[in-house]
């Protein structure tokens, strides 16, 4: 299946011309990244990698993903409020996964002290692949839900016009009409602005908690400028800045450099290497504060792989949607096979199943950010080394989805132009704001399509594997 006619894909002269047009158009539209050589400087930048043509996505499955997103928003929020479920779901994981254990220790401490803020802001992205299935009926299968630093909403808002222009130049005028407008970052900014308004201080700022290396800084700059356009001040700080210069007053208001912080928007903090000992202390201080956290610690934990696996068990969704069987059915329809590796007979069966047929599965640790999953014979090596001890509880097992490949050109700075066999992953962005028990805002704010060569099993945009794309609805 191809997004454009075969004669266009194979026309070398046309492709050579189109890729030049495409790169210039991406730069004109602001589809930008910093370079690996100077990741913290905007003196020299390049276009963010993207496909030359948009990739086909069935309209019915796109709509299914869009319509279920508000249910996933509610699910994440309800899990975050269910202390008993979080305790049970993560009990085995926190014994062997130090990172998740440290997050959970913060959760327990704050829970014991009592929550200082009852405004909850959730910005997430649910990612899917399209599974052809053994019967030939393609279905939508969720890969994961990202509850912290759900990125690329800014850059992907600029790519529709890039692909529309490429298709026009290629003579595919009717095809370009099938590309949807898309602006996830505007919906994110609306939710942040609503939480800031509910916080109730016009002088308070939104703090983007960023990392030490910011190759895709332009992505979150879009959200920053959306907020400034609403006269909401934004500052950017790192864990180290918070550790050295932030404090709580007697009312647990968070201050840094003399500014009161209404919202902490975590663009960092989802990997162990993001933290020093001082960073963990800073994280606890922010969590104890009256500032609205996006995500707060319970929502961060709700996005772990282990929770995803536990929620897929029969009857668990009904716990969170006791009076909405339709929502339960819509969510459950997207679940791929997920299997526990906890100690006991069930986990033993999972280990044996994975070792017998490793190419059928993906082994997932409790990590975000891409490039962490384990495939093929590597699954056997890992599970053989841990199958007799509790270290296996740091992982879950998932069915491997094999989406229908498409042919496309991947435009990446410094890489030769070649026609590749590609696989795509569809994401839906969700935003919600809750105050106390009342949901104030709950929306699907847009979509993301990322595509990679089938030569790669895993990896994201900054890892140099996936590239930005647009769905061409068919």
URWO-V142615 format. One record per pair of residues at least 24 apart in sequence whose ideal C-beta (glycine too) atoms are under 7 Angstrom apart, sorted by sequence separation. I is the first residue (numbers start at 0). J is the second residue. D is the distance in whole Angstrom. If there is no record, write none. Layout:
{{I;J;D} {I;J;D}}
//
This chain:
{{22;46;6} {25;49;6} {234;258;7} {446;470;7} {121;146;7} {124;149;4} {156;181;6} {353;378;6} {354;379;5} {423;448;6} {424;449;5} {123;149;5} {155;181;6} {156;182;4} {205;231;6} {207;233;6} {209;235;5} {211;237;6} {311;337;4} {423;449;7} {122;149;6} {156;183;6} {263;290;5} {423;450;5} {82;110;6} {155;183;7} {156;184;5} {204;232;4} {205;233;5} {206;234;5} {207;235;5} {208;236;6} {209;237;6} {262;290;6} {265;293;6} {354;382;6} {365;393;6} {422;450;7} {204;233;7} {238;267;7} {261;290;6} {262;291;5} {263;292;5} {264;293;5} {265;294;7} {308;337;4} {353;382;6} {354;383;7} {364;393;6} {421;450;5} {422;451;6} {21;51;6} {204;234;5} {206;236;6} {208;238;7} {260;290;5} {261;291;6} {263;293;7} {307;337;7} {364;394;5} {421;451;7} {152;183;4} {153;184;5} {262;293;6} {308;339;6} {363;394;6} {421;452;6} {422;453;5} {152;184;4} {253;285;6} {350;382;5} {362;394;5} {363;395;5} {420;452;7} {421;453;7} {18;51;6} {419;452;5} {420;453;5} {17;51;6} {188;222;5} {192;226;7} {362;396;6} {363;397;6} {152;187;6} {187;222;6} {191;226;6} {242;277;4} {253;288;4} {195;231;6} {238;274;7} {242;278;7} {245;281;7} {251;287;6} {252;288;7} {253;289;7} {350;386;5} {360;396;5} {361;397;5} {184;221;5} {188;225;4} {192;229;5} {247;284;6} {251;288;5} {252;289;5} {253;290;4} {360;397;6} {184;222;5} {188;226;5} {242;280;6} {251;289;5} {360;398;6} {361;399;5} {192;231;6} {242;281;4} {245;284;7} {250;289;7} {359;398;7} {360;399;5} {185;225;6} {238;278;4} {241;281;4} {247;287;7} {359;399;6} {184;225;6} {247;288;6} {350;391;7} {76;119;7} {238;281;5} {353;396;5} {407;450;7} {409;452;6} {241;285;7} {76;121;6} {346;391;7} {423;468;6} {425;470;7} {75;121;6} {219;266;6} {342;389;6} {349;396;5} {75;123;6} {3;52;5} {72;121;6} {206;255;7} {404;453;6} {2;52;5} {342;392;7} {2;53;5} {72;123;7} {340;391;5} {341;392;6} {2;54;5} {340;392;6} {2;55;5} {71;125;5} {204;258;5} {206;260;5} {340;394;5} {0;55;6} {208;263;6} {340;395;6} {411;466;6} {203;259;4} {204;260;6} {205;261;6} {206;262;7} {208;264;7} {210;266;7} {339;395;7} {340;396;6} {68;125;6} {202;259;6} {203;260;6} {204;261;7} {205;262;5} {206;263;5} {207;264;5} {208;265;5} {209;266;5} {210;267;4} {338;395;7} {409;466;5} {203;261;4} {206;264;7} {208;266;6} {209;267;6} {337;395;6} {338;396;4} {200;259;6} {205;264;6} {207;266;6} {208;267;5} {304;363;5} {208;268;7} {305;365;6} {337;397;5} {200;261;6} {304;365;5} {336;397;7} {303;365;5} {335;397;6} {336;398;4} {64;127;6} {154;217;7} {198;261;4} {210;273;7} {335;398;5} {153;217;7} {154;218;5} {198;262;7} {122;187;5} {150;215;7} {153;218;4} {156;221;7} {335;400;6} {153;219;6} {195;261;5} {151;218;6} {153;220;7} {195;262;6} {122;190;6} {150;218;6} {153;221;3} {194;262;6} {60;129;6} {75;144;7} {153;222;6} {120;190;6} {75;146;6} {120;191;7} {191;262;6} {71;144;6} {191;264;7} {120;194;4} {64;139;6} {63;139;5} {118;194;6} {60;137;7} {60;139;5} {118;197;5} {57;137;6} {118;198;6} {374;456;4} {374;457;7} {372;457;5} {308;395;4} {370;457;6} {369;457;7} {370;458;5} {369;458;5} {370;459;7} {305;395;6} {369;459;3} {304;395;5} {368;459;7} {370;462;5} {198;291;6} {369;462;6} {270;366;6} {194;291;5} {270;367;7} {269;367;4} {270;368;5} {269;368;6} {47;154;5} {49;158;6} {53;162;5} {49;161;7} {52;165;7} {51;165;7} {148;265;6} {147;265;5} {148;266;5} {148;267;7} {147;268;7} {148;269;5} {147;269;5} {30;154;6} {53;178;6} {30;157;5} {29;157;5} {30;158;6} {28;157;4} {30;161;6} {28;160;6} {28;161;5} {25;161;5} {115;251;5} {24;161;5} {21;161;7} {24;164;5} {24;165;7} {120;262;7} {21;165;5} {20;165;7} {147;294;5} {17;165;6} {20;168;5} {146;294;5} {17;168;6} {17;169;6} {146;298;5} {147;299;5} {146;299;6} {146;301;6} {147;302;6} {13;169;7} {146;302;3} {145;302;6} {144;302;6} {7;169;6} {144;307;7} {143;307;6} {3;169;7} {3;171;6} {3;174;7} {120;291;5} {122;293;6} {115;287;6} {39;212;6} {98;271;4} {115;288;6} {116;289;5} {118;291;5} {120;293;4} {121;294;6} {38;212;5} {39;213;6} {115;289;5} {116;290;7} {38;213;7} {108;283;7} {112;287;7} {116;291;6} {38;214;5} {119;295;6} {105;282;6} {109;286;5} {121;298;6} {101;279;6} {105;283;5} {109;287;6} {33;213;7} {33;214;5} {105;286;6} {32;214;6} {32;215;6} {33;216;6} {32;217;7} {31;217;5} {109;296;6} {106;296;5} {105;296;5} {106;297;6} {141;333;4} {140;333;6} {141;334;6} {102;296;6} {106;300;6} {139;333;5} {141;335;7} {140;335;4} {102;299;6} {103;300;7} {102;300;6} {99;303;6} {127;333;7} {89;300;7} {85;297;7} {92;305;5} {89;303;7} {85;300;6} {89;305;6} {88;305;6} {89;306;7} {79;297;4} {88;306;5} {79;298;4} {147;367;7} {88;309;4} {79;301;5} {145;367;6} {75;298;6} {78;301;4} {75;301;5} {75;302;7} {78;306;6} {197;434;6} {194;432;5} {193;432;5} {190;430;4} {78;319;7} {190;431;7} {77;319;4} {186;428;7} {190;432;5} {187;430;6} {186;430;5} {74;319;6} {183;428;4} {193;439;6} {215;461;6} {193;440;5} {214;461;5} {91;341;5} {190;440;6} {70;326;5} {74;330;6} {186;442;6} {187;444;6} {186;444;2} {70;329;6} {71;330;7} {186;445;6} {70;330;5} {140;400;5} {183;444;5} {67;329;5} {183;445;3} {67;330;6} {182;445;6} {181;445;5} {181;446;6} {67;333;6} {99;365;5} {98;365;7} {96;365;5} {130;400;5} {131;401;7} {128;400;4} {130;402;7} {131;403;5} {92;365;6} {129;402;5} {128;402;5} {129;403;7} {152;428;6} {149;428;7} {142;424;7} {178;469;5} {155;447;5} {152;445;6} {178;471;6} {95;389;5} {177;471;5} {94;389;6} {95;390;5} {177;472;5} {128;424;6} {151;447;5} {95;392;5} {96;393;4} {127;424;7} {174;471;7} {94;392;7} {95;393;5} {126;424;6} {127;425;5} {92;392;6} {126;426;5} {91;392;4} {92;393;6} {125;426;7} {124;426;5} {125;427;5} {124;427;7} {124;428;5} {125;429;7} {123;429;5} {162;469;5} {122;430;5} {121;430;7} {151;460;7} {158;467;5} {121;431;5} {159;469;6} {158;469;6} {120;432;6} {155;467;6} {154;467;6} {119;433;4} {118;434;5} {117;434;6} {117;435;5} {124;447;7} {55;405;7} {54;405;5} {54;407;6} {52;407;6} {76;431;6} {51;407;6} {50;407;5} {51;408;4} {72;429;4} {76;433;6} {50;408;7} {71;429;6} {50;409;6} {51;410;6} {68;427;5} {72;431;4} {69;429;7} {48;409;7} {49;410;6} {64;425;6} {68;429;5} {48;410;6} {65;427;6} {48;411;4} {64;427;5} {46;412;7} {45;412;4} {73;441;7} {54;423;5} {56;425;6} {72;441;5} {69;441;5} {69;442;7} {69;443;6} {68;443;4} {65;443;5} {22;410;6} {21;410;6} {18;408;7} {18;410;6} {56;448;7} {14;408;7} {54;448;6} {54;450;6} {8;406;6} {18;416;6} {50;450;5} {0;403;6} {2;405;6} {1;405;6} {0;405;5} {1;406;5} {2;407;7} {61;470;6} {8;418;6} {61;472;6} {48;460;7} {54;468;5} {56;470;4} {58;472;4} {53;468;6} {56;471;7} {58;473;7} {50;466;6} {53;469;4} {54;470;7} {55;471;5} {56;472;6} {57;473;6} {49;466;5} {53;470;7} {54;471;6} {48;466;4} {49;467;4} {50;468;5} {53;471;4} {55;473;5} {48;467;7} {49;468;7} {47;467;6} {30;467;7} {2;471;5}}
//
